Amino acid sequence: MPRKKKEAITPIGKRIKRARLDKKMTFEMMANETGYSIAYIKGIEAGKETPPVGTLLQIARALEMDSGFFLREQESQLRKRIKAYKKRTENYAYASLTPGAENKHLKAFRVEIEGMTDHKGVGYQHEGEEFVYVLKGDIEVVVGDHVNRLGKDNSLHFNSGIRHQMRNVGKETAELIVVLYNP
């Protein structure tokens, strides 16, 4: 009986690079549209950086594309990473709570950040609003220069157009619900 061939998954960085080149967008143009450094964008395209949801939303907006083009495949890759938890090098994982919402302005995710670690990457900034609800653990959410400390059953709603960063300040894995509104 013939074995079913596994479908190859194109890494997210290659998909972004292909879309950027198809739009004839330079690194400089992408940096100006997203606010991310050229080095960070090159790192994403080379597969050296794993972009979080907010970054993917910002890149999709800059490329005038449906964010689902990036998020569906990213979600599949993250499910595999969650199953292979001990082999992960990234210190966070997320799963969509709103499948099929690719063309919607509101998206919700369940996010896990390993103990005593930052959400890997640069500070995030994307148009819209963000709501964070802590299910388990202790985190800090830095919005601009302001540090917000949240524990279980605490929440924060903020302007995601301001550079922000999340980190787990506890020893256990923090679990969050993050809702993004992107106009």
N, C-alpha and C positions, 0 to 999 in steps of 0.2 A: 504494500500500500504506500503510495507516494506521500512524503511528508509535506505539510503545508508550509510554504515559504513565508518567513516572517517579513512584514513590511518594514523597510528601513525608515528610520526617523531622521529627518534632516535636523541637525543641531540648530538651536534658536539663533545663534550668531550668524550662521550661514544664511538663514532665512532673512534676517535683517539686512545683511550685506547685499543679498540678491535684490531685495525690495529697494534698498537705497540706490543701487546702481541702475535698476530699471527706471527709477524716477530721475536719474542723472543728478543725484544729490551728492555734493562733495562732503567730506568730513567737516569742513568749516561751516557749511550750510546746516548740517545736522546738529552741530554743536550750538549754533545760534538759535535753532528752532527748539531744542530740548533743554538747553542750559547745562548740558553735560560736557565734560572736557573731551577733546579729540582722543586723548589717551584712553579714557574710559570707554568711549564708543569703539575704538579699535580693539580694546580688550574684550568687549562683548562679542564683536564680530569674529575674533580669533578663538572664542570659546574659553578665554582665560578668566572672564567675569561672568557670573550668573546674575542676570538682571532680575530684580524683584518686580512685582506686579505694577507698581507705580511707574517704574522706568519703562516697562513694556507699553503701558498706556500712553506715556509721553512720546515714545518713539513712534507708535502707531499713529498718533495725532500728527506728528511732524511729517510722516510719510503719507498722510491722508488715506489711511487704511483702517479697516475694521480691526480692532484690537484682538478679536477672536482668532484672527489669522495666526497670531503669536501665542495667545493664551491656551488654546486647545492643545497644541502640541507640548507646550511647557508643562501643562497640568499632567499630561501622560508621563512625561519624563520624571516629574516630581513624585508621582505615585510609585514609580519604580525605585526612586531614591529612598522613599519612606520604607518600602519593603526591605531594602538593603541598607538599613539605618547605620550599621556599624561601618559600612564602606563609604558613607557620605563624608565629604570634606566641607560642604556648606553647613552653616550653623542654623539654618531655618528651612522650613518646608511649608507649603500652603496647598490647600485644596479648595476648589470653587464650591460655593454653596448655592450658586445661581447658574447652573448649567443652562445653556441656551440663551444667555443674556448678552451674547457678544455684541449685539447691535443696540443695547440698552445703555442708559447713562449711569445706572446703579449696578454695582457688582459687589458681592459679598464673598469673603474667604475665611476659612479657618486656618490660622497661622500658628506654627510651633517654632519657638526660638529656644535653642539649647541653653542650658544653665550657664550663667556668667559669660555670655557672649553678646556681641553686637549683631544686629542685622547686617550681614556682610555687604560691603560696597560703600559708595559715597553717600552723603546725605541725599534724601529723596525730595523731589519737588515736582508736582504735577498739578495742572489746573483742576480746580474743583474743591471738594470737601472730603474729609476722611473721618470715620467714626471707629474707635477702638473700644472693645469690651473685653475685659480680662476674665477668662474662665478659670484659669489656674496660674499661680505663680506671681512674681513681682517683676514689673518692668519699669523702665523709664522711657518716656517719649519726649525728645527734645524738639521743640517747635521754635525755630529761630534761635534765640538765646535763652528761652525759658524751658526749664526742666520740669516735667510732670512725672510724678511717681505714682504708679497705679498698682493696686493689688487685686486679689480676687473680688469679683463683682463691682469693680470700679470701671468707669468709662471716660472717654475723652472725645470731644467733637472739635475739629479744628480746620482751618483753611489750609488745604494741602498745597496751595501755591507758595507757601512759605517752606523753605528748606526744613526738613524734619528727619529724625533718626530714631530708631527704636533699639533698645538693648535690654537684655534680661539681666537683672541685678541679683537674681536668686540662684540657688544651686540646682533647683529642679527645672525641667523643661517648662517653659511658660506656654500656655495655650490661649489664643485670642480669637475673637471674631473681629474682622476688619471689613468695614463697608466703605467702598469708594464711590463717590459721585463725581463723574467726569462729564461736564456739559458738552 
